[in-house]
Amino acid sequence: MRKRSTLRTWFVALPSVLVATVLGAQAARGSETPLAPSSELLTESVDRARGDVARIQTLVGEGSLPKSSLDEAELRLADVNDEAVLKETLFGLTKLTDLTADQQAQMLAAAQRRIDRQAAIVCERQRLLEMGIISKAEMTSVNTELESRRHVLDLARDRIRSVEIQRQMSQEEQVLEKALESGTSHKAMVKFDGSGHFDKGDFVAIAAEFEQQFHYPLPVTARGQTMTHNALGLDHRGKIDVGLNPEEPEGIWLRHFLEDRRIPYIAFRAAVPGSATAPHIHLGTGSSRIVGLAQR
């Protein structure tokens, strides 16, 4: 029961940690990626933009302003509306797991549209710069805004990945709890074939991401062939063992990370005579003598 409680606490805490990481990274960038304004200010901005469109539409109809003025006003309104979508989804107080598929799609689309609009402005300003009409400082300003919007899209994508990780981990917890409550045991091993490829570059990426996530080094217990593998009669060359229980939080995270990148692994939930001496996660394809594994 204590184990289940620990797992549940970790899963519930995960979204807050992920949000804090995203917003912390954003804060570190300073003015590169400004936070969305408060709801009141955003509502005022939308109302003001709508009013501008209506006013300019009248003036264009009277012939007092060119049609291009209305086009610009409508673009500003569209931009503010998309900012409102991001305020509600990416920067809002809605829990990660409460975002629907439609909200996720709207969030990505809004962020991308804001990039597209700014990219068009950058293109036009570049033309004006080449003609000597605007200064390099003005060009720098629009380029900075474009980068800011690209950062926001990156944040949106990170949030969607976080939602998927949380969903997968929640399902994993439910399966584990049901098995523990019913007294049934899991199969000792789980195999994930992935792309069938694992190399040093994969390991470097895995180790770096793990340390960033959990703030301690990846606990490698065996790198390549060892005396233990010789004794077991296993060819472990080019493989790495990590001393994590695949059903503990770190092990669950690592398995999802590997699956997301199609990196093959074998997760040992317990000691297996002739194959494993303790729970761990084997990185890479199976060693030569391992057979009869449960396919994930």
C-alpha positions as CSV (number, residue, x, y, z in Angstrom):
1,M,0.0,0.0,0.0
2,R,2.9,2.3,0.8
3,K,4.3,1.7,-2.7
4,R,1.0,2.7,-4.4
5,S,0.8,5.8,-2.3
6,T,4.3,6.9,-3.3
7,L,3.5,6.3,-7.0
8,R,0.3,8.2,-6.8
9,T,1.9,11.2,-5.1
10,W,4.6,11.3,-7.8
11,F,2.1,11.0,-10.7
12,V,0.0,13.8,-9.3
13,A,3.0,16.0,-8.7
14,L,4.4,15.5,-12.2
15,P,2.2,18.1,-14.1
16,S,3.1,20.9,-11.7
17,V,6.8,20.1,-12.1
18,L,6.5,20.1,-15.9
19,V,4.6,23.4,-15.9
20,A,7.1,24.9,-13.5
21,T,9.9,23.8,-15.8
22,V,8.3,25.3,-18.9
23,L,7.5,28.6,-17.2
24,G,10.9,28.6,-15.5
25,A,12.6,28.2,-18.9
26,Q,10.5,31.0,-20.2
27,A,11.3,33.3,-17.4
28,A,15.0,32.6,-18.0
29,R,14.7,33.9,-21.5
30,G,13.3,37.2,-20.2
31,S,11.9,39.4,-22.8
32,E,12.4,36.8,-25.5
33,T,9.1,35.1,-24.6
34,P,6.8,37.4,-22.7
35,L,4.1,36.0,-20.6
36,A,0.6,36.4,-21.9
37,P,-1.2,39.3,-20.2
38,S,-3.9,38.9,-17.6
39,S,-7.4,38.0,-18.6
40,E,-8.7,41.5,-18.1
41,L,-6.1,43.1,-20.2
42,L,-6.4,40.5,-22.9
43,T,-10.2,41.0,-23.0
44,E,-9.6,44.7,-23.3
45,S,-7.1,44.1,-26.1
46,V,-9.6,41.9,-28.0
47,D,-12.4,44.5,-27.6
48,R,-10.1,47.3,-28.7
49,A,-9.0,45.3,-31.8
50,R,-12.6,44.6,-32.7
51,G,-13.5,48.2,-32.3
52,D,-10.6,49.2,-34.5
53,V,-11.7,46.9,-37.3
54,A,-15.3,48.2,-37.2
55,R,-14.1,51.9,-37.2
56,I,-11.5,51.4,-40.0
57,Q,-14.1,49.4,-42.0
58,T,-16.4,52.4,-41.9
59,L,-13.6,54.8,-42.9
60,V,-12.5,52.5,-45.8
61,G,-16.1,52.4,-47.0
62,E,-16.2,56.2,-47.0
63,G,-12.9,56.3,-48.9
64,S,-11.1,58.0,-46.1
65,L,-8.6,55.1,-45.6
66,P,-7.1,52.6,-48.0
67,K,-8.1,48.9,-48.0
68,S,-4.7,48.0,-46.6
69,S,-5.5,49.7,-43.3
70,L,-8.5,47.3,-42.9
71,D,-6.2,44.4,-43.7
72,E,-3.7,45.4,-41.1
73,A,-6.5,45.9,-38.5
74,E,-7.9,42.5,-39.2
75,L,-4.5,40.9,-38.9
76,R,-4.1,42.6,-35.5
77,L,-7.5,41.2,-34.4
78,A,-6.6,37.7,-35.5
79,D,-3.3,38.0,-33.6
80,V,-5.0,39.1,-30.4
81,N,-7.6,36.3,-30.7
82,D,-4.8,33.7,-31.1
83,E,-3.1,35.2,-28.1
84,A,-6.3,34.7,-26.1
85,V,-6.3,31.0,-27.1
86,L,-2.7,30.7,-25.8
87,K,-3.7,32.4,-22.6
88,E,-6.5,29.9,-22.0
89,T,-4.5,26.8,-22.9
90,L,-0.7,27.2,-22.7
91,F,-0.6,29.9,-20.0
92,G,-3.8,29.2,-18.3
93,L,-4.5,27.4,-15.0
94,T,-6.1,24.4,-16.7
95,K,-4.4,21.2,-15.5
96,L,-2.3,19.5,-18.2
97,T,-4.5,16.4,-18.2
98,D,-7.6,18.5,-18.6
99,L,-6.7,19.7,-22.0
100,T,-8.9,18.1,-24.7
101,A,-7.6,17.0,-28.1
102,D,-9.4,20.0,-29.6
103,Q,-7.7,22.4,-27.1
104,Q,-4.3,21.0,-27.9
105,A,-4.9,21.4,-31.6
106,Q,-6.2,25.0,-31.1
107,M,-3.1,25.8,-29.0
108,L,-0.7,24.6,-31.7
109,A,-2.6,26.2,-34.5
110,A,-2.8,29.6,-32.7
111,A,0.9,29.5,-32.0
112,Q,1.7,28.6,-35.6
113,R,-0.5,31.3,-37.0
114,R,1.2,34.0,-34.9
115,I,4.6,32.7,-36.3
116,D,3.3,32.9,-39.8
117,R,2.0,36.4,-39.4
118,Q,5.3,37.6,-37.9
119,A,7.3,35.8,-40.6
120,A,5.4,37.7,-43.2
121,I,6.2,41.0,-41.4
122,V,9.8,40.0,-41.3
123,C,9.9,39.3,-45.0
124,E,8.3,42.7,-45.8
125,R,10.6,44.6,-43.4
126,Q,13.6,42.9,-45.0
127,R,12.5,44.2,-48.3
128,L,12.2,47.7,-46.8
129,L,15.7,47.4,-45.2
130,E,17.3,46.5,-48.5
131,M,15.6,49.6,-50.0
132,G,17.0,51.7,-47.2
133,I,13.6,52.7,-45.9
134,I,14.0,51.2,-42.3
135,S,17.0,50.8,-40.0
136,K,18.8,47.6,-38.9
137,A,17.4,48.3,-35.4
138,E,13.9,48.0,-36.6
139,M,14.8,44.8,-38.4
140,T,16.2,43.4,-35.2
141,S,13.0,44.2,-33.4
142,V,10.8,42.2,-35.7
143,N,13.2,39.3,-35.8
144,T,13.3,39.2,-32.0
145,E,9.5,39.0,-32.0
146,L,9.6,36.1,-34.5
147,E,12.0,34.2,-32.3
148,S,9.7,34.9,-29.3
149,R,6.8,33.4,-31.1
150,R,8.8,30.4,-32.1
151,H,9.7,29.8,-28.4
152,V,6.0,29.9,-27.6
153,L,5.3,27.2,-30.2
154,D,8.1,25.1,-28.7
155,L,6.4,25.5,-25.3
156,A,3.1,24.4,-26.7
157,R,4.6,21.3,-28.2
158,D,6.3,20.5,-24.9
159,R,3.0,20.8,-23.1
160,I,1.3,18.4,-25.4
161,R,4.2,15.9,-24.9
162,S,3.8,16.4,-21.2
163,V,0.1,15.5,-21.4
164,E,0.8,12.3,-23.3
165,I,3.5,11.3,-20.8
166,Q,1.1,11.9,-18.0
167,R,-1.6,9.9,-19.7
168,Q,0.7,6.9,-20.3
169,M,2.0,7.0,-16.8
170,S,-1.5,7.2,-15.3
171,Q,-2.4,4.1,-17.3
172,E,0.7,2.4,-16.0
173,E,-0.2,3.2,-12.5
174,Q,-3.7,1.8,-12.9
175,V,-2.4,-1.4,-14.2
176,L,0.0,-1.8,-11.4
177,E,-2.5,-1.0,-8.7
178,K,-5.0,-3.5,-10.1
179,A,-2.4,-6.2,-10.2
180,L,-1.3,-5.4,-6.6
181,E,-4.9,-5.3,-5.3
182,S,-5.8,-8.6,-7.0
183,G,-2.7,-10.3,-5.9
184,T,-1.7,-11.3,-9.4
185,S,1.9,-11.0,-10.5
186,H,3.2,-9.3,-13.6
187,K,5.2,-11.3,-16.2
188,A,8.8,-11.1,-15.2
189,M,10.0,-9.4,-18.4
190,V,8.8,-6.9,-21.0
191,K,10.5,-6.5,-24.3
192,F,10.3,-3.5,-26.6
193,D,12.0,-4.0,-30.0
194,G,11.8,-0.4,-31.2
195,S,14.0,0.3,-34.2
196,G,16.3,-2.5,-33.3
197,H,19.2,-0.1,-32.9
198,F,21.1,1.2,-29.9
199,D,24.4,2.9,-29.8
200,K,26.7,5.3,-27.8
201,G,24.9,8.4,-29.1
202,D,21.6,7.0,-27.8
203,F,23.0,6.4,-24.4
204,V,24.5,9.9,-24.1
205,A,21.1,11.4,-24.9
206,I,19.4,9.1,-22.4
207,A,21.8,9.8,-19.6
208,A,21.6,13.6,-20.1
209,E,17.8,13.6,-20.2
210,F,17.6,11.4,-17.1
211,E,19.9,13.6,-15.1
212,Q,18.0,16.7,-16.1
213,Q,14.7,15.1,-15.1
214,F,15.7,13.5,-11.8
215,H,18.9,15.5,-10.8
216,Y,21.2,12.6,-10.3
217,P,23.2,10.4,-12.8
218,L,21.6,7.5,-14.6
219,P,22.5,4.5,-12.4
220,V,24.4,2.3,-14.8
221,T,25.1,-1.2,-13.3
222,A,26.7,-2.9,-16.3
223,R,28.3,-1.5,-19.4
224,G,29.1,-4.1,-22.1
225,Q,30.3,-7.5,-21.2
226,T,30.9,-8.2,-17.5
227,M,31.9,-11.2,-15.4
228,T,28.3,-11.6,-14.4
229,H,27.2,-11.9,-18.0
230,N,30.0,-14.4,-18.7
231,A,28.7,-16.5,-15.8
232,L,25.2,-16.3,-17.2
233,G,26.4,-17.2,-20.6
234,L,25.0,-14.0,-22.2
235,D,26.6,-11.9,-24.9
236,H,26.2,-8.4,-23.5
237,R,28.6,-6.5,-25.8
238,G,27.2,-3.1,-26.9
239,K,24.4,-3.3,-24.2
240,I,24.0,-1.4,-21.0
241,D,22.1,-2.3,-17.8
242,V,20.5,0.4,-15.7
243,G,19.7,-0.3,-12.0
244,L,16.1,0.9,-12.0
245,N,13.0,-1.0,-11.2
246,P,10.8,-0.7,-14.3
247,E,7.7,-0.2,-12.1
248,E,9.1,2.6,-10.0
249,P,8.7,6.2,-11.1
250,E,12.2,6.6,-12.6
251,G,11.9,3.2,-14.4
252,I,8.5,4.1,-15.8
253,W,9.8,7.4,-17.0
254,L,12.8,5.8,-18.7
255,R,10.7,3.2,-20.4
256,H,8.4,5.8,-21.9
257,F,11.5,7.9,-22.9
258,L,12.9,4.9,-24.7
259,E,9.6,4.0,-26.4
260,D,9.1,7.5,-27.6
261,R,12.5,7.4,-29.3
262,R,12.1,3.8,-30.5
263,I,15.1,2.6,-28.6
264,P,15.0,-1.1,-27.8
265,Y,15.0,-2.3,-24.2
266,I,14.1,-5.2,-22.0
267,A,12.6,-4.4,-18.6
268,F,13.2,-7.0,-15.9
269,R,10.6,-6.7,-13.1
270,A,12.3,-9.3,-10.9
271,A,15.3,-11.6,-10.9
272,V,15.1,-14.1,-13.7
273,P,17.2,-17.3,-13.3
274,G,19.7,-17.4,-16.1
275,S,18.9,-13.9,-17.4
276,A,18.9,-11.3,-14.7
277,T,20.1,-11.0,-11.1
278,A,17.7,-8.2,-10.0
279,P,15.1,-5.8,-11.4
280,H,16.7,-3.5,-14.0
281,I,16.3,-2.1,-17.5
282,H,18.5,-3.5,-20.2
283,L,19.3,-0.9,-23.0
284,G,19.6,-2.4,-26.4
285,T,18.4,-5.5,-28.2
286,G,18.3,-8.8,-26.2
287,S,21.4,-10.7,-25.4
288,S,21.8,-14.0,-27.3
289,R,20.4,-16.5,-24.8
290,I,17.3,-14.5,-23.8
291,V,14.2,-16.1,-25.2
292,G,10.4,-16.3,-24.6
293,L,10.0,-12.7,-23.6
294,A,6.5,-11.1,-23.2
295,Q,6.0,-8.7,-26.2
296,R,4.9,-5.3,-25.2
